[in-house]
Amino acid sequence: MHREGHIGAALLAYAPVGFVIFVVGFEGAAMAGAVGAGLLAMVPDYDQRVPGISHRGITHTVWFAALVGIGLGLIGVAIGSSEGILTAVGLGAFGLLVGTVTILSHIAADALTPMGVEPFAPVRDDYYSYDVARAANPIANYALLALGIIASGAALVAGNVISSALL
């Protein structure tokens, strides 16, 4: 997929996370997570800019998703550490979740294309391609973007309704 499709996939995957974070009272964090997911959506494709790394290789694996999640989790712990252990653990878990979910959404979106992905390489050679649309298909990319925006908007509205009802 292209940028629009990957941002849509990231928002779609993040929507349930954002909903829960919003409902439990961290509205600002929920919104920041959506922005973060959108910003991270294209990270696996930076492999095209690094010599010696093949496109849809290691950056399109669950291992890379875990690495990005752990990295963001450690950043969250560092940011929250000045506020106490609970804040540090909470921000760390949130960073881990946003990072991992976003990279996994990128892998899932690329599995929709004929080129597919090998998300467990080099441990397993399982290949996934659902051959729904070519990566450059503008209709597929904008449809995925629209789906992500709708899901995020629905999560925001539902989260607001539920959190208001709980007050």
C-alpha positions as CSV (number, residue, x, y, z in Angstrom):
1,M,0.0,0.0,0.0
2,H,1.0,3.6,-0.2
3,R,1.0,6.3,2.5
4,E,-2.7,6.9,2.5
5,G,-3.5,3.2,2.9
6,H,-0.9,2.7,5.6
7,I,-2.2,5.7,7.6
8,G,-5.7,4.4,7.3
9,A,-4.6,0.9,8.4
10,A,-2.8,2.4,11.4
11,L,-5.9,4.4,12.4
12,L,-8.1,1.4,11.9
13,A,-5.9,-0.8,14.1
14,Y,-5.4,1.9,16.7
15,A,-9.1,2.8,17.0
16,P,-10.0,0.1,19.6
17,V,-6.9,1.1,21.7
18,G,-7.8,4.8,21.5
19,F,-11.4,4.0,22.5
20,V,-10.3,2.2,25.7
21,I,-7.7,4.9,26.6
22,F,-10.4,7.6,26.0
23,V,-13.0,5.8,28.1
24,V,-10.7,5.3,31.1
25,G,-10.1,9.0,31.2
26,F,-6.9,9.7,29.2
27,E,-8.4,11.7,26.4
28,G,-5.2,13.5,25.6
29,A,-3.2,10.3,25.4
30,A,-5.8,8.7,23.2
31,M,-5.6,11.6,20.7
32,A,-1.7,11.6,20.9
33,G,-1.7,7.9,20.2
34,A,-3.8,8.4,17.1
35,V,-1.3,11.1,15.9
36,G,1.6,8.8,16.8
37,A,0.1,5.9,14.8
38,G,-0.3,8.1,11.8
39,L,3.3,9.3,12.1
40,L,4.6,5.8,12.5
41,A,2.6,4.2,9.7
42,M,5.3,4.4,7.1
43,V,8.3,3.5,9.3
44,P,8.6,-0.1,7.8
45,D,9.0,1.4,4.3
46,Y,12.1,3.4,5.3
47,D,13.8,0.1,4.4
48,Q,13.8,1.5,0.8
49,R,16.2,4.2,1.9
50,V,18.7,2.0,3.7
51,P,21.3,0.2,1.5
52,G,21.6,-3.5,2.1
53,I,18.1,-3.9,3.5
54,S,15.5,-5.5,1.1
55,H,12.1,-4.0,0.8
56,R,9.5,-5.9,2.8
57,G,12.3,-7.8,4.5
58,I,13.1,-7.5,8.2
59,T,11.2,-4.2,8.6
60,H,8.0,-6.0,7.7
61,T,8.2,-8.7,10.4
62,V,6.6,-9.2,13.8
63,W,10.2,-8.9,15.2
64,F,10.5,-5.4,13.9
65,A,7.0,-4.5,15.3
66,A,8.1,-5.8,18.7
67,L,11.4,-3.8,18.5
68,V,9.5,-0.5,17.6
69,G,7.0,-1.2,20.4
70,I,9.8,-1.8,22.9
71,G,11.6,1.3,21.8
72,L,8.4,3.4,22.2
73,G,7.7,1.7,25.5
74,L,11.1,2.6,26.9
75,I,10.6,6.2,25.8
76,G,7.2,6.2,27.6
77,V,8.9,4.8,30.8
78,A,11.5,7.5,30.6
79,I,8.9,10.3,30.1
80,G,6.7,9.0,32.9
81,S,9.5,8.2,35.4
82,S,9.5,11.8,36.8
83,E,5.8,11.3,37.7
84,G,6.2,8.1,39.6
85,I,6.2,4.3,38.9
86,L,2.5,4.0,37.9
87,T,2.8,6.8,35.3
88,A,6.1,5.3,34.0
89,V,4.6,1.8,33.6
90,G,1.4,3.2,32.1
91,L,3.2,5.3,29.5
92,G,5.5,2.5,28.8
93,A,2.7,0.1,28.2
94,F,0.9,2.6,26.0
95,G,4.1,3.3,23.9
96,L,4.6,-0.5,23.5
97,L,1.0,-0.9,22.4
98,V,1.0,2.0,19.9
99,G,4.3,1.1,18.4
100,T,3.6,-2.6,18.0
101,V,0.0,-2.2,16.7
102,T,1.0,0.5,14.2
103,I,3.8,-1.6,12.6
104,L,1.6,-4.7,12.6
105,S,-1.1,-2.7,10.8
106,H,1.5,-1.8,8.1
107,I,2.4,-5.5,7.7
108,A,-1.3,-6.4,7.5
109,A,-2.0,-3.7,4.8
110,D,0.9,-5.0,2.7
111,A,-0.5,-8.5,3.0
112,L,-3.4,-7.2,1.0
113,T,-1.2,-6.8,-2.0
114,P,0.0,-9.4,-4.6
115,M,3.7,-8.9,-3.3
116,G,2.6,-9.9,0.2
117,V,4.8,-10.3,3.3
118,E,6.7,-12.8,5.3
119,P,6.0,-11.5,8.8
120,F,7.8,-14.3,10.7
121,A,11.0,-14.4,8.6
122,P,13.7,-15.5,9.1
123,V,12.2,-18.0,11.7
124,R,9.5,-19.2,9.4
125,D,9.0,-18.8,5.7
126,D,5.2,-18.3,5.8
127,Y,4.1,-16.0,3.0
128,Y,0.9,-14.0,3.2
129,S,-0.7,-12.3,0.2
130,Y,-4.5,-11.9,0.0
131,D,-4.1,-10.3,-3.5
132,V,-6.9,-7.8,-2.9
133,A,-5.3,-4.8,-4.6
134,R,-2.0,-3.6,-5.9
135,A,-0.1,-1.3,-3.6
136,A,-0.4,1.6,-6.0
137,N,-4.2,1.2,-6.4
138,P,-5.6,4.7,-5.4
139,I,-9.1,3.4,-4.7
140,A,-7.8,0.7,-2.3
141,N,-5.5,3.2,-0.6
142,Y,-8.1,5.9,-0.1
143,A,-10.7,3.3,0.9
144,L,-8.4,2.1,3.6
145,L,-7.8,5.7,4.7
146,A,-11.5,6.4,4.8
147,L,-12.1,3.3,6.8
148,G,-9.4,4.3,9.3
149,I,-10.8,7.8,9.7
150,I,-14.3,6.5,10.2
151,A,-13.2,3.9,12.7
152,S,-11.2,6.5,14.7
153,G,-14.1,8.9,14.6
154,A,-16.5,6.3,15.8
155,A,-14.1,5.3,18.6
156,L,-13.9,9.0,19.6
157,V,-17.6,9.5,19.6
158,A,-18.4,6.2,21.4
159,G,-15.6,6.9,23.9
160,N,-17.0,10.4,24.6
161,V,-20.6,9.1,25.0
162,I,-19.5,6.3,27.3
163,S,-17.2,8.4,29.4
164,S,-19.9,11.1,29.7
165,A,-22.4,8.5,30.8
166,L,-20.0,7.2,33.5
167,L,-19.7,10.6,35.0
